[in-house]
Amino acid sequence: MAGMDLSVPVQFSFASMYRLFAALPIRPDIASELQPLQERVSGASWRPAENFHITLRFFGHVDRHVAQELDFELGEIAAPQMKLRLKGAGWFGRREPSALWVGIDHDQDLARLAGACERAARRLGLPAERRRFVPHVTLAYCHGTTPEDAKAFAARHADFESSPFWADRFHLYSSHFGKGPSRYVAEADYPLA
């Protein structure tokens, strides 16, 4: 949460397990540039604008104790603010597309921040992330989308570029399932220097 006193540990609610990830939020003005891309793909379950983010590290299900230690570790990360631009489009899943996304113009500071989040997870004994870091914003999850439809989406939006924007903080989010799209809650806020 903006303005949170980071000297006080996050007080997680009474749930026994939390599904957590670290991510950069996408500002509403940048999200509004992404919404016109969300059309004409069969099987695409489009994400609401408030769910747009750039995942730095997915931590999975952890208990309250690990969640609080993770909050401390992430709060110790020193990283600069960075000027980013969303650029291009693609999909995950070779034989069966699982997600449609827009990419991020290459930024070394972003990769270093993701690496710092990975090291924080490792210090707590969480399993190593096996996938290579591919910075992106997920626009849709796919259910029965064909590779041809995914390729057509990526081709239509290959030249997409957002306005540049400053990333000045990242969050520790919890993910909650229910009816409709997942709901993400920013549990803690970590300003970038």
C-alpha positions in Angstrom: 0.0 0.0 0.0 1.4 3.4 -0.9 2.9 5.1 2.1 3.0 2.0 4.2 5.5 2.1 7.1 7.8 -0.7 6.0 9.4 -0.9 9.5 6.2 -2.6 10.6 5.8 -6.2 9.2 2.8 -6.9 7.1 0.0 -8.3 9.2 -1.5 -11.1 7.1 -5.1 -12.1 7.9 -6.0 -15.4 9.5 -5.7 -17.6 6.5 -3.2 -20.4 7.0 -1.7 -20.3 3.4 -1.2 -17.4 1.0 -0.6 -17.5 -2.8 1.9 -14.7 -3.3 3.9 -13.0 -6.0 6.0 -9.9 -6.4 5.1 -7.6 -9.2 5.2 -4.0 -10.6 1.8 -2.5 -10.9 0.6 -1.1 -14.2 -0.8 2.4 -13.9 -4.5 3.0 -15.1 -3.4 5.3 -17.9 -1.1 2.5 -19.3 -3.7 -0.1 -18.7 -6.2 1.9 -20.8 -3.7 1.6 -23.7 -3.8 -2.2 -23.4 -7.5 -2.8 -23.3 -8.1 -2.2 -27.1 -5.8 -5.2 -27.7 -8.3 -7.5 -25.9 -10.4 -8.6 -28.8 -11.0 -11.2 -31.5 -9.3 -14.3 -30.0 -11.3 -17.4 -29.5 -11.0 -19.0 -26.1 -9.3 -16.0 -24.6 -10.4 -15.1 -21.0 -9.4 -11.4 -20.9 -8.0 -10.0 -17.7 -9.5 -6.9 -16.1 -7.3 -3.8 -16.2 -6.9 -3.8 -12.4 -5.2 -7.2 -12.7 -2.4 -5.9 -15.1 1.1 -6.2 -13.6 4.6 -7.3 -14.4 5.4 -10.4 -12.4 8.9 -10.3 -10.9 8.7 -13.6 -9.0 5.8 -16.0 -8.3 6.3 -17.5 -4.8 3.3 -19.9 -4.7 1.5 -21.0 -1.6 3.3 -20.2 1.6 2.3 -20.1 5.3 2.0 -16.9 7.4 5.5 -17.2 8.9 7.1 -17.5 5.4 4.9 -14.7 4.1 6.2 -12.4 6.9 9.8 -13.4 6.3 9.3 -12.8 2.6 8.0 -9.3 3.3 11.1 -8.5 5.3 13.4 -9.9 2.6 11.7 -7.9 -0.2 11.8 -4.8 1.9 15.6 -5.1 2.0 15.9 -4.9 -1.8 17.6 -1.7 -3.1 16.8 -1.0 -6.7 16.4 2.1 -8.8 13.2 3.5 -10.3 13.1 2.6 -14.0 11.5 4.0 -17.1 9.7 1.2 -19.0 7.7 0.8 -22.2 5.4 -2.1 -23.1 6.3 -3.4 -26.5 5.2 -6.2 -28.8 2.9 -9.2 -28.2 3.2 -12.9 -27.8 1.8 -16.0 -26.1 2.9 -18.8 -23.8 2.4 -22.5 -24.6 3.6 -24.1 -27.8 1.1 -26.7 -28.8 -1.7 -25.2 -26.8 -1.6 -21.5 -26.0 -2.0 -20.8 -22.2 -1.7 -17.0 -22.2 -1.6 -13.9 -24.4 0.7 -11.1 -23.4 2.5 -7.8 -24.3 6.2 -7.6 -23.7 8.5 -5.1 -22.1 11.2 -3.1 -23.9 14.4 -4.7 -22.6 15.6 -3.2 -19.3 18.5 -4.4 -17.3 17.3 -2.8 -14.1 14.0 -4.8 -14.4 16.0 -8.1 -14.8 18.1 -7.2 -11.8 15.0 -6.5 -9.7 13.6 -9.9 -10.7 16.9 -11.5 -9.8 16.8 -9.9 -6.4 13.3 -11.2 -5.8 14.5 -14.7 -6.8 17.4 -14.5 -4.3 15.0 -13.4 -1.6 12.9 -16.5 -2.3 16.0 -18.8 -2.2 17.2 -17.4 1.1 13.9 -18.6 2.6 14.3 -22.0 1.1 11.6 -21.7 -1.6 12.2 -23.8 -4.7 14.2 -22.1 -7.5 12.2 -20.7 -10.4 12.8 -23.0 -13.3 11.6 -20.7 -16.0 13.7 -17.9 -17.5 12.4 -14.4 -16.6 10.3 -13.1 -19.5 8.9 -9.7 -18.5 5.4 -9.3 -19.7 1.8 -8.2 -18.9 -0.7 -11.0 -19.2 -3.8 -9.8 -21.2 -5.6 -13.2 -21.3 -5.5 -16.8 -20.2 -6.4 -19.2 -23.0 -8.8 -22.1 -23.0 -9.0 -23.9 -26.3 -7.3 -21.1 -28.2 -5.5 -22.5 -31.3 -1.8 -21.8 -32.1 -3.1 -20.1 -35.3 -5.2 -17.7 -33.3 -2.3 -16.9 -30.9 0.0 -16.3 -33.8 -2.6 -14.0 -35.4 -2.9 -12.0 -32.1 0.9 -11.6 -31.9 1.1 -10.6 -35.5 -1.6 -8.0 -35.2 0.1 -6.4 -32.2 3.8 -6.9 -33.1 4.2 -3.2 -33.5 2.4 -2.2 -30.3 4.2 0.3 -28.0 2.8 1.9 -24.9 3.6 5.3 -23.7 6.8 5.2 -21.5 6.1 5.1 -17.8 8.1 5.2 -14.6 8.1 2.2 -12.2 8.7 3.6 -8.8 7.6 0.7 -6.6 6.7 -3.0 -6.5 4.3 -4.9 -4.4 3.9 -8.2 -2.7 0.5 -9.4 -3.9 -1.8 -12.1 -2.7 -4.0 -13.9 -5.2 -7.6 -14.9 -4.4 -9.8 -17.2 -6.4 -13.5 -17.0 -6.7 -16.2 -16.4 -9.3 -14.8 -14.6 -12.3 -11.1 -13.5 -12.6 -8.7 -13.8 -9.7 -8.5 -10.9 -7.3 -5.1 -9.5 -6.5 -4.5 -7.6 -3.2 -1.3 -5.5 -2.7 -0.2 -6.7 0.7 3.0 -4.6 0.9 4.6 -1.8 -1.0 8.3 -1.5 -1.7 9.4 1.9 -3.1 12.3 2.0 -5.6 15.0 4.5 -4.9 
